[in-house]
Amino acid sequence: MAAVYLTHHQKVLRLYKKSLRHIESWCIFRDKYRFYACLLRARFDENKHEKDMVKATIMLKAGEEEFWANQHPQPYLFPDSPGGTSYERYECYKVPEWCLDHWHPSEKAMYPDYFAKREQWKKLRVQSWDRE
Amino acid sequence: MASRALAYCVRSVARSSARLNHGNVLTRSACAPVVSNQRLLSVISCSQRTRWTELVRISGPSVHLCRHYGDLPPLTLESIKERVMYVLKLYDKISPEKLQTSSHFMKDLGLDSLDQVEIIMAMEDEFGFEIPDAEAEKLMTPAEIVQYIADKKDVYE
């Protein structure tokens, strides 16, 4: 995102997603989760058309506090997400891509298609770098 | 691993044949950990003293050494697109006839931003990795979702 500050819209969406994930952690059976997810969606929907920002921020704050009170102590995290089991597990094995330039020509000949395109890619990068 | 077990069996056969032959130089050199199984077996089958050669009758060049690791089948752009469209068709607020890869969620399909959050969550559940919020709010068409997943999973770049 461009700006550091989140808009109200973004905050509401993030609260919605967090609370759905924690409901999923609480209600492990899928039909029960679906039921409570629909209830939550209805609660979000009925206040959707609020035009008064003061009231909306008050409701958002109340929603955040309710989330904090009802959150799951060990929510389900995906393995690759921060806090998950496999987060940054393979970071030490990832080689930076400039090392590909230091390969021996006999090794480079094993992947002729890639290294043919690589020159074009580097030229493109040189051109577009200044634009960014 | 199979080659090590094979070499062990061969070595045990060779050791027993060495005891019988009393210092046959060929079988002692066969105990060295050389992975040329075909040569070893032909050496041992030459010696006619041991009875065990009939049991150790493995066809020579078919012992290909390859390792199998457990993993999911590799993703292709096609398979990602199939799965994304399948999940979207299962969503009840989208009619399957109007759905295409370039259909915008808000403009063409008339969905809400809360629906878009739910769709992104369904994609996360489908592919098993998390899509952070900053990038999730920008994904507005199925094509963009496919592109994002392909970027994350290194599928044909």
Boltz contact constraints between the chains, C-beta under 6 A:
constraints:
  - contact:
      token1: [A, 1]
      token2: [B, 134]
      max_distance: 6.0
  - contact:
      token1: [A, 13]
      token2: [B, 113]
      max_distance: 6.0
  - contact:
      token1: [A, 13]
      token2: [B, 117]
      max_distance: 6.0
  - contact:
      token1: [A, 14]
      token2: [B, 133]
      max_distance: 6.0
  - contact:
      token1: [A, 16]
      token2: [B, 114]
      max_distance: 6.0
  - contact:
      token1: [A, 16]
      token2: [B, 117]
      max_distance: 6.0
  - contact:
      token1: [A, 17]
      token2: [B, 117]
      max_distance: 6.0
  - contact:
      token1: [A, 78]
      token2: [B, 129]
      max_distance: 6.0
  - contact:
      token1: [A, 78]
      token2: [B, 130]
      max_distance: 6.0
  - contact:
      token1: [A, 80]
      token2: [B, 129]
      max_distance: 6.0
  - contact:
      token1: [A, 81]
      token2: [B, 130]
      max_distance: 6.0
